[in-house]
Amino acid sequence: MAFFAKGRIFVAAAAVVAVLGLATGAEAAASCGKNGAGFDAWKQDFAAEARANGVGQKGLSALAGATYATRTISADRAIHKAFSGSVEAFMKRRGASAIISRGRALKKANAAMFANIEQTYGVPPGVLLAIWGMETGFGASMGNQNTVSAIVTLAYDCRRPDYFTPHAIAALKLVDRGALSASSVGAMHGEIGHTQFLPGNVLKYGVGSGNLRDRNTALASTANFLKGHGWHAGASYEANMGAIAGWNSASVYQQAIAQIAEAIDAN
């Protein structure tokens, strides 16, 4: 993975494209932009691509109403700063001790739910609680950026259009299905729900209703994601770092999740 970002689930761009079967590179939308000047014209080209990839009228209407997300671009330009410094400094900034304390309480209060998830996916509660706490403060902060506008803007932006184009198509398909609406909000890069799934990953790993704003669905889907990225049931966190890396490529993030998860599981 070429980059990492706070509060989102990223997998290699090639893998996303292979899963969703979407065009990239020369076959993708005809142009990209470094500011909002060409966004509306680009959307018209992108609508044809979206339609060719199975997006219906609801999704196309949401695309037509999308606006250039200046806040998303600002956040994206500063993304690497979020993962600077040592693991210890990162954990302190992200409130690791509070995540551990709250995570232990939630594990105890929801023992049956976590036991069912572990039985189904082989993923223990500690890592799910660590991710949940790290990403949204256990659902307290799931974002207020328009999801469709954010992800479509990133597909238009010249930095990583090949990566975000499949997620933009996926977001429009989720609108068609009713899982999203044109007014749905989430995190700055279009992430959705309690543990912050990008739209393409909702399509691939979302379970049950697929409503990631539902806590139980989000946690089960997160376990499904980790399983899909090679999680080995019963193995140590060190042995499962590859699956955690699928969630976020930043080394400090991976190590922090493992340490927080171990502390929660030990209680």
Residue pairs with C-beta under 8 A, 6 or more apart in sequence:
1 10
1 11
1 12
1 13
1 249
2 13
2 160
2 163
3 10
3 79
3 80
3 160
3 249
4 10
4 79
4 80
4 83
4 248
4 249
4 250
4 253
5 76
5 79
5 82
5 189
5 248
6 79
6 82
6 83
7 134
7 135
7 136
7 143
7 187
7 191
7 196
8 187
8 189
8 191
8 196
8 198
8 248
9 191
9 195
9 196
9 197
9 198
9 201
9 225
9 247
9 248
10 198
10 247
10 248
10 249
11 201
11 229
11 246
13 24
13 160
13 162
13 163
13 166
16 163
16 166
16 167
16 200
16 201
17 24
17 162
17 166
19 166
19 200
19 204
20 166
20 169
20 170
20 200
20 203
20 204
21 53
22 53
22 165
22 166
22 169
23 49
23 52
23 53
23 165
24 162
24 165
24 166
25 162
28 49
28 161
28 162
28 165
29 42
29 45
29 46
29 49
29 155
29 156
29 161
29 165
30 42
30 45
31 38
31 41
31 42
31 45
32 42
32 156
32 157
32 158
32 161
33 39
33 42
33 156
33 157
33 158
34 157
34 158
36 68
36 70
39 67
39 68
39 153
39 156
42 156
43 63
43 64
43 66
43 152
43 156
46 63
46 152
46 155
46 156
46 168
47 60
47 63
47 64
49 165
49 169
50 59
50 60
50 63
50 168
50 169
50 172
51 60
53 169
54 173
55 63
55 169
55 172
55 173
55 176
56 176
57 176
58 175
58 176
59 171
59 172
59 173
59 174
59 175
59 176
60 172
61 182
62 148
62 171
62 172
62 175
62 180
62 181
62 182
63 148
63 152
63 172
65 148
65 182
66 146
66 148
66 149
66 152
66 153
66 182
67 146
67 149
68 149
68 153
68 156
69 145
69 146
69 149
69 150
69 152
69 153
69 154
71 145
71 188
72 145
72 149
72 150
72 153
72 154
72 188
72 189
72 190
73 153
73 157
75 188
75 189
76 154
76 157
76 159
76 188
76 189
83 90
83 250
83 252
83 253
85 252
86 252
87 251
87 252
87 255
87 256
87 259
90 252
90 253
90 256
91 256
91 259
91 260
94 134
94 256
96 256
96 259
96 260
98 133
99 129
99 130
99 133
99 134
99 260
100 260
100 263
100 264
102 133
102 138
103 126
103 129
103 130
103 132
103 133
103 138
103 260
103 264
104 264
104 267
106 129
106 138
107 114
107 125
107 126
107 129
107 264
107 267
113 216
113 219
114 124
114 125
114 128
114 219
117 123
117 125
117 128
117 219
117 220
117 223
118 124
118 125
118 223
118 233
120 220
120 223
121 220
121 223
121 224
121 226
121 227
121 231
122 227
122 231
122 232
122 233
122 234
123 222
123 223
123 226
123 227
123 231
123 233
124 261
124 265
125 264
125 265
126 260
126 261
126 262
126 263
126 264
126 265
127 226
127 237
127 240
127 244
127 257
127 258
127 261
128 195
128 219
128 222
128 223
129 260
129 261
129 264
130 256
130 257
130 258
130 260
130 261
130 264
131 195
131 222
131 247
131 257
132 138
132 139
132 194
132 195
132 218
132 219
132 222
133 260
134 253
134 256
134 257
134 260
135 194
135 195
135 196
136 142
136 194
136 195
136 196
138 194
139 194
139 215
142 185
142 186
142 187
142 193
142 194
142 196
142 213
143 185
143 186
143 187
143 188
143 191
144 185
145 185
145 186
145 187
145 188
145 190
146 183
146 184
146 185
147 171
147 180
147 184
147 185
147 186
147 190
147 192
147 199
148 171
148 172
148 175
148 180
148 182
148 184
148 190
150 186
150 187
150 188
150 189
150 190
151 164
151 167
151 168
151 171
151 189
151 190
151 198
151 199
152 168
152 171
154 160
154 161
154 164
154 167
154 168
154 189
154 190
155 161
155 164
155 165
155 167
155 168
157 164
164 190
166 200
167 190
167 198
167 199
167 200
168 190
168 199
169 200
170 198
170 199
170 200
170 202
170 203
171 180
171 190
171 199
173 199
173 203
174 180
174 199
174 202
174 203
174 210
175 181
175 182
177 210
179 202
179 210
179 211
180 192
180 199
184 192
186 192
186 193
186 196
187 196
189 198
190 198
190 199
191 197
191 198
192 198
192 199
192 202
192 212
192 213
193 211
193 212
193 213
193 214
193 217
193 218
194 212
194 213
194 214
194 215
194 218
194 219
195 212
195 218
195 219
195 221
195 222
197 205
197 206
197 212
197 218
197 221
197 225
201 225
202 210
202 212
202 221
204 228
205 221
205 224
205 225
205 228
206 212
206 217
206 221
206 224
207 217
207 220
207 221
207 224
208 214
208 216
208 217
208 220
208 221
209 217
210 217
210 221
211 217
212 218
212 221
223 231
225 246
225 247
226 240
226 243
226 244
226 246
226 247
227 243
228 246
229 242
229 243
229 245
229 246
229 247
230 240
230 242
230 243
230 246
231 240
231 243
232 239
232 240
232 243
237 244
237 258
237 261
237 262
238 258
241 254
241 258
244 254
244 257
244 258
245 254
247 254
247 257
248 254
248 257
